[in-house]
């Protein structure tokens, strides 16, 4: 090729470059990055902020004209297209609430490219009246247009607490969507996990990079995080600094007993409850592996029942509930505080009005200060125990006519959080 032909080809190639840079691939719930966003950054000071330390423009789109956008429960603006400033190192929960349509919620996690333009598009389709008409569990609503609130009180104005140490580690697992036929989804597990992450970063003060977070965890993910029966050294073990790290673990999802051994198991989203000994994650293995981790202290919060039952019914097919038994005694780590949503044989209820599980709602409400009886801005294990055992059983009976009694085991004088604001 001659030099002239070569330059002509190059010039034609560059002619397409602006179109390539301008192209942003937008799909429902997809974040795309246009790194050539410097011109947009010139108007940085005029955009609303989701974070005071913002360094990145987030461009929010909806296909519905009158859509109100929320970022971490903070109302930003109403419109079809808006811009908001965020911090490129933080995660955010974004809600698009269009007039007359069902709201949609998405979760954004870093890494993003700093000093760039992020785009997030919501495709809204279902109208409120259609959603209400199609849901049997909303048949008692006074109006066909009545829907559940986008935010509960615990989702907003999350208190700031004294920061945990730089080597402290947290694990959050929220299992909502189960793949085995006949297993009911845990309706609000994703919301529970996401808001728990917000409390761990803001109220507990965990560093974001020290939080191991998983939604819809498979049995492989459980083994990856907590280790297996053959090798206890999972991801959590690798994150812990010997005798220095404090560990906080939160799980929300199904639990059930193995039908043969009656041992309790976490139910991963790809598990079949009929065969938990081969595809579940054993509760005693979980405790034994944690006892081998050289952490200074471990706090375990489990929002699950191991009875094989759920708020919507049994997990097992063609088996009488009277035939399903679960062992009640398990040996946990000696340096651990254990908080569970219910006794082993009980059911953990949901709280549809608040769009959270009943237990997690009151646990987080307690962290907001409701459990702080003496108003010293310190929440102790004893205070949380009293608060949970006062409110959860009452609301479980009121909502569903069932017994749900949270279990708290640990030094009652031990501090969970210190609120600073």
C-alpha positions in Angstrom: 0.0 0.0 0.0 1.3 3.4 -0.9 1.8 6.1 1.8 -1.1 8.1 0.3 -3.5 5.2 0.4 -2.4 4.3 3.9 -3.1 7.8 5.2 -6.5 7.9 3.5 -7.5 4.7 5.2 -6.4 6.0 8.6 -8.3 9.2 8.1 -11.4 7.3 7.2 -11.0 5.2 10.3 -10.7 8.3 12.5 -13.9 9.7 10.9 -15.8 6.9 12.7 -14.1 7.5 16.1 -16.6 10.1 17.4 -19.5 7.7 16.7 -17.7 4.9 18.6 -17.0 7.2 21.6 -20.6 8.4 21.7 -22.1 4.9 21.6 -23.3 3.8 25.0 -24.9 0.3 25.4 -28.0 0.7 27.5 -30.0 -2.3 28.8 -32.2 -2.8 31.9 -30.0 -2.6 35.0 -26.8 -2.2 33.1 -24.1 0.3 34.0 -22.0 1.6 31.1 -19.0 3.8 31.2 -18.1 6.6 28.8 -14.6 7.6 29.8 -14.6 10.6 27.4 -16.9 12.5 29.7 -14.7 15.5 30.6 -17.2 18.0 29.0 -19.9 16.7 31.3 -17.6 17.1 34.3 -17.4 20.9 33.6 -21.0 21.1 35.1 -20.0 19.1 38.1 -20.9 21.7 40.7 -24.4 22.1 39.4 -25.5 18.4 39.8 -27.1 17.0 43.0 -24.8 14.9 45.1 -25.3 11.4 46.5 -21.9 11.6 48.3 -20.1 14.7 49.5 -16.8 13.1 48.3 -18.3 12.6 44.8 -15.9 12.3 41.8 -18.1 10.7 39.2 -21.2 11.6 37.2 -24.0 9.1 37.1 -26.5 9.5 34.3 -29.9 8.0 35.1 -32.5 7.2 32.4 -36.0 5.9 32.4 -38.4 5.2 29.6 -41.2 6.8 31.7 -41.4 10.6 31.7 -42.2 11.3 35.3 -39.8 9.1 37.2 -38.4 10.0 40.6 -34.9 8.7 41.3 -33.5 7.7 44.7 -29.9 7.0 45.5 -29.4 5.2 48.9 -32.9 6.3 49.9 -32.1 9.9 49.2 -34.5 11.6 46.7 -32.5 13.1 43.9 -34.8 14.5 41.2 -37.8 13.7 39.0 -37.6 13.4 35.3 -36.8 11.0 32.4 -33.1 11.8 32.4 -31.1 13.2 35.4 -27.5 13.4 36.5 -26.2 12.8 40.0 -22.7 12.8 41.5 -21.4 9.7 43.3 -18.1 8.4 44.7 -16.4 5.9 42.4 -15.3 3.8 45.3 -18.7 3.2 46.9 -21.7 1.0 46.2 -25.2 2.4 45.8 -28.8 1.3 45.8 -30.7 3.1 43.1 -34.5 3.2 42.9 -36.5 4.5 39.9 -40.1 5.3 41.0 -42.2 6.3 37.9 -45.7 7.8 38.4 -48.3 5.1 37.9 -45.8 2.2 37.4 -44.0 -0.3 39.6 -40.7 1.0 41.0 -37.5 -0.8 40.1 -34.4 -1.1 42.3 -30.9 -1.9 41.2 -27.6 -2.2 43.1 -24.3 -0.7 41.8 -20.9 -1.9 43.0 -17.4 -0.6 42.2 -15.1 -0.6 40.5 -16.1 2.1 38.2 -13.8 4.4 36.3 -13.3 7.7 38.3 -13.8 11.0 36.7 -16.0 9.4 34.1 -19.7 9.4 33.1 -21.7 6.3 34.1 -25.0 5.6 32.6 -27.8 3.5 34.1 -31.1 2.9 32.3 -34.3 1.5 33.8 -36.9 0.0 31.4 -40.2 0.3 33.2 -43.1 -1.9 32.1 -45.6 -3.0 34.7 -48.3 -0.6 35.8 -49.4 -0.4 39.4 -53.0 -1.5 38.8 -51.8 -4.5 36.8 -49.4 -5.6 39.5 -52.0 -5.4 42.2 -54.5 -7.3 40.2 -52.1 -10.1 39.5 -50.9 -10.7 43.1 -53.1 -12.9 45.3 -51.2 -11.8 48.4 -52.5 -8.3 47.9 -56.2 -9.2 47.7 -56.9 -7.7 51.1 -55.7 -4.3 50.2 -58.4 -1.6 50.5 -57.6 -0.3 47.0 -56.5 -2.0 43.8 -53.8 0.7 43.5 -52.4 0.2 47.0 -48.8 -1.0 46.9 -46.0 -1.6 49.3 -43.8 1.4 50.1 -40.5 1.8 48.2 -38.6 2.4 51.4 -39.0 1.3 55.0 -37.8 3.5 57.9 -34.7 1.4 58.3 -33.6 2.1 54.7 -33.3 5.8 55.4 -31.0 8.0 57.5 -28.7 5.2 58.5 -26.8 6.2 61.6 -23.0 6.6 61.6 -21.0 4.6 64.1 -17.5 4.3 65.4 -15.3 2.7 62.8 -14.2 -0.9 63.1 -10.5 -1.7 62.7 -8.7 -1.7 59.4 -8.3 -5.5 59.5 -11.9 -6.4 60.5 -13.8 -8.5 58.1 -17.5 -9.0 57.3 -19.4 -11.6 55.2 -22.9 -11.0 53.8 -24.9 -13.7 52.0 -28.4 -13.0 50.7 -30.1 -16.0 49.1 -33.4 -15.0 47.3 -33.7 -16.9 44.0 -33.8 -20.7 44.3 -33.4 -22.8 41.2 -34.9 -26.1 42.3 -38.5 -26.7 41.3 -41.0 -26.1 44.1 -38.7 -24.1 46.4 -40.2 -20.8 47.4 -37.9 -17.8 46.9 -36.9 -15.8 50.0 -38.8 -12.7 48.9 -36.8 -9.9 50.5 -33.4 -11.5 51.0 -31.8 -9.3 48.4 -33.1 -6.1 50.0 -32.0 -7.4 53.4 -28.5 -8.2 52.2 -28.0 -4.8 50.5 -29.3 -2.7 53.4 -27.1 -4.8 55.8 -24.1 -3.8 53.7 -25.1 -0.2 54.1 -25.2 -0.6 57.9 -21.9 -2.5 58.0 -20.2 0.4 56.1 -21.9 3.3 57.9 -23.0 2.2 61.3 -20.3 -0.5 62.0 -17.7 1.3 59.9 -16.3 -1.7 58.0 -14.1 -0.9 55.1 -15.8 -1.7 51.8 -12.9 -3.8 50.6 -13.1 -5.9 53.7 -16.7 -7.0 53.1 -17.2 -10.4 51.3 -20.6 -10.0 49.6 -22.7 -12.6 47.7 -26.2 -12.7 46.5 -27.8 -16.0 45.5 -24.8 -18.1 46.7 -24.3 -21.6 45.4 -22.8 -24.4 47.3 -19.6 -23.6 45.5 -19.7 -20.1 46.8 -20.2 -21.3 50.4 -17.2 -23.5 50.1 -15.2 -20.7 48.6 -16.0 -18.3 51.4 -16.1 -20.6 54.5 -14.0 -23.6 53.3 -15.2 -27.2 53.1 -15.3 -30.2 55.4 -11.9 -31.2 54.0 -10.3 -27.8 54.1 -11.4 -24.9 56.4 -9.2 -22.3 54.6 -11.7 -20.4 52.5 -11.7 -16.8 51.5 -12.7 -15.6 55.0 -9.7 -17.4 56.5 -7.4 -15.6 54.0 -8.9 -12.2 55.0 -8.4 -12.6 58.7 -5.3 -11.2 60.5 -4.4 -13.5 63.4 -5.7 -12.3 66.8 -6.5 -8.8 65.4 -9.4 -9.1 63.0 -13.0 -9.1 64.3 -15.4 -10.9 62.0 -19.1 -10.2 61.4 -21.2 -12.7 59.4 -24.8 -12.2 58.2 -26.8 -14.8 56.3 -30.4 -14.5 55.1 -32.0 -17.3 53.1 -33.4 -20.8 53.5 -32.1 -23.4 56.0 -33.4 -27.0 56.3 -32.5 -30.4 57.9 -31.1 -33.4 56.1 -34.0 -35.9 56.0 -31.8 -38.8 57.1 -29.3 -37.4 59.6 -31.5 -34.5 60.8 -28.4 -32.3 60.7 -29.1 -28.6 59.9 -27.9 -27.2 56.6 -27.8 -23.8 54.9 -29.6 -24.2 51.6 -27.6 -22.7 48.7 -29.6 -21.5 45.7 -28.6 -24.5 43.5 -29.4 -27.1 46.2 -32.2 -29.7 46.2 -33.6 -29.9 49.8 -34.3 -33.6 49.3 -30.5 -34.2 49.1 -28.9 -31.7 51.4 -26.1 -34.1 52.5 -24.6 -33.8 49.0 -25.6 -30.3 47.8 -26.2 -28.3 51.0 -23.7 -26.6 53.4 -23.7 -28.2 56.8 -24.3 -25.8 59.8 -21.9 -27.8 62.0 -19.1 -27.5 59.3 -19.8 -23.8 59.2 -19.2 -23.6 63.0 -16.2 -25.9 63.0 -14.5 -24.0 60.2 -15.1 -20.7 62.0 -13.6 -22.1 65.2 -10.3 -22.7 63.2 -10.1 -19.1 62.0 -7.8 -17.1 64.4 -10.1 -14.1 64.7 -10.2 -11.9 67.8 -14.0 -12.1 67.9 -16.8 -13.4 65.7 -20.4 -12.2 65.5 -22.8 -14.4 63.6 -26.3 -13.2 62.6 -28.4 -15.9 60.9 -31.8 -14.9 59.5 -33.0 -18.4 58.5 -35.0 -21.3 60.0 -33.7 -24.8 59.8 -37.0 -26.5 60.3 -37.5 -27.1 56.5 -40.5 -24.8 56.6 -40.8 -21.2 55.3 -43.2 -18.3 55.4 -44.9 -19.8 52.3 -44.7 -23.5 53.1 -42.5 -26.6 53.3 -39.3 -26.9 51.2 -39.8 -30.7 50.9 -42.0 -32.5 48.4 -44.6 -35.1 49.4 -43.4 -35.3 53.0 -45.6 -34.7 56.0 -44.2 -31.8 58.2 -44.4 -34.1 61.2 -41.8 -36.3 59.6 -39.2 -33.5 59.2 -37.0 -33.2 62.3 -33.9 -31.1 63.0 -31.2 -31.5 65.6 -31.3 -28.7 68.1 -27.8 -28.8 69.6 -24.7 -27.5 67.8 -21.2 -26.5 68.9 -20.2 -23.0 67.8 -16.9 -21.1 68.1 -15.9 -20.2 71.7 -15.2 -16.6 70.8 -18.5 -16.0 69.0 -21.7 -14.2 69.6 -24.6 -16.0 67.9 -27.8 -14.3 67.0 -30.4 -16.3 65.1 -33.9 -15.2 63.9 -35.7 -18.2 65.4 -35.3 -21.4 67.3 -34.2 -24.4 65.2 -37.8 -25.8 64.8 -39.5 -22.5 64.2 -40.2 -20.5 61.0 -38.7 -17.1 60.2 -41.4 -14.7 59.0 -41.3 -12.0 56.4 -42.6 -8.4 56.9 -44.3 -7.5 53.6 -45.3 -4.0 54.7 -41.6 -3.2 55.3 -40.2 -5.3 52.4 -37.8 -7.0 54.7 -37.7 -10.1 56.8 -39.2 -9.6 60.2 -36.1 -10.4 62.1 -33.7 -8.3 60.0 -36.1 -5.3 60.1 -36.1 -5.3 63.9 -32.3 -6.1 64.1 -31.6 -3.0 62.0 -34.2 -0.9 63.8 -32.4 -1.9 67.1 -29.1 -0.6 65.6 -30.8 2.7 64.8 -31.1 3.3 68.5 -34.4 1.6 69.4 -32.5 -1.0 71.4 -30.5 1.6 73.3 -32.5 1.6 76.5 -30.2 3.8 78.5 -29.6 6.2 75.6 -25.8 6.1 75.9 -25.3 5.6 72.1 -24.0 2.1 72.7 -25.9 -1.0 71.6 -24.9 -4.1 73.7 -25.7 -7.7 73.1 -28.0 -7.7 76.1 -29.9 -4.6 74.8 -30.3 -6.2 71.4 -31.5 -9.5 72.9 -34.1 -7.8 75.0 -35.3 -5.7 72.0 -35.5 -8.6 69.6 -37.3 -10.8 72.0 -39.8 -8.1 72.8 -40.8 -7.2 69.3 -40.2 -10.2 66.9 -42.4 -12.8 68.7 -45.3 -10.3 69.0 -45.2 -9.3 65.3 -44.8 -12.9 64.2 -48.0 -13.8 66.0 -49.8 -10.7 64.8 -48.8 -11.1 61.1 -48.9 -14.9 60.7 -50.1 -16.5 63.9 -46.8 -18.3 64.4 -44.2 -18.5 67.1 -40.8 -17.0 66.2 -38.4 -16.4 69.1 -34.9 -15.1 68.3 -32.0 -16.7 70.1 -29.1 -14.7 71.3 -26.0 -16.4 72.8 -23.0 -14.4 74.0 -21.7 -12.0 76.6 -24.6 -9.6 77.1 -22.2 -6.7 78.1 -20.3 -7.0 74.8 -20.8 -4.0 72.5 -22.2 -4.4 69.0 -21.9 -0.8 67.8 -21.2 2.7 69.1 -23.4 5.4 67.5 -21.6 8.7 66.8 -24.3 10.5 64.8 
